[in-house]
């Protein structure tokens, strides 16, 4: 204990300060209040820090995945130029091309970054930001592969960026889950169990009953299977991300049963998703498959995250409306980017069309005036009481 008048020397790396005790203070209250303030402040800083890390990882993942598509495409084009059997015809010459391997490794890095992003940021942010990979691949393909990006595609890219920005600004704050025990408690919630059971039943019905009969006719069958299974894969990724963070922190996560339950669930759901997504791409047009799959998958993942982590509890009405609007803008942007990619629409052609319409509209009044003039100057001869009428057809 320091009495009144005692000098205390405080030293830090930047300076040295001498303080004098001027009065008595209730240390128990003071220390308690300071510790409480410091703990709350550090918790807020840590939460914001984790969110920024997750956001950066999600954006970085989109950049890598979008770039990987271009690299693999370049490798396949290089293979075709050499006259080798193309991959679509059963050839495997691309395995000897370094560009294709660079694309594969880049995609693997993007998926790893996306996996890590779920451990730091809410799934309602990470999943919709996957649309940026589509934007990046579309823009890069127009410059590196010579694939033309029309005016509607550019507008779709701009809308995707705008929707992503709105979604990040109004992003929900999920309940902090840092341990496997807390994650297990979330997974055992009755509401989530009912929700995930309904999804499982629908998935089994689609796989074993509807898929063999209507899979080749209706595009929604295969894509619904992929989207519904996304609830299982994203929940597993979220739990395994917490396990990895605990493992890096030195916690005994290996002895916990939850990771060993989530790993097979993740493997089965991902393999099934890839299988039915490939079937959908083989039967239906890619420009239809991707926008529909993105909308269905993202909707299921956001709904799952809201139910599992109860993110809607901490959201204000303004943030809720903003998040929904941001998501809808992203959907519109992705739709415009893919649905009209085959149309030859540019700013130049649009201006020419407007000029043509304007020229036609200016010609019509002149023709009308000519008709009126002809009628006004039409001469009629009267023979008796019966006038002669000249009718002009145009």
Buried (B, 14 or more C-beta within 10 A) or exposed (E): EEEEEEEEEEEEEEEEEEEEBEEEEEEEEEEEEEEEEEEEEEEEEEEEEBBEBBBBBBBBBBBBBBBBBBBBBBBBBBBBEEEBEBBEEEBEBBEEBEBBBBBBEBBEBBBEBBBBBBBBBBBBBBBBBBBBBBBBBBBBBBEEBEBEBBBBBBBBBBBBBBBBEBBBEBBBBBBEBBBBEEBBEBBEBEEBEEBBEEBBEBBEEBBEEBBEEEBBEBBBBBBBBBBBBBBBBBBBBBBBBBBBBBEEEEBEBEEBEBBEBBBEBBEBBBEBBEBBBEBBBEEBEEBBBBBBBBBBBBBBBBBBBBBBBBBBEEBEEEBBEBBBBBBBBBBBBBBBBBBBBEEEBBEEEEEEEEEEEEEEEEEEEEEEEEEEEEEEEEEEEEEEEEEEEEEEEE
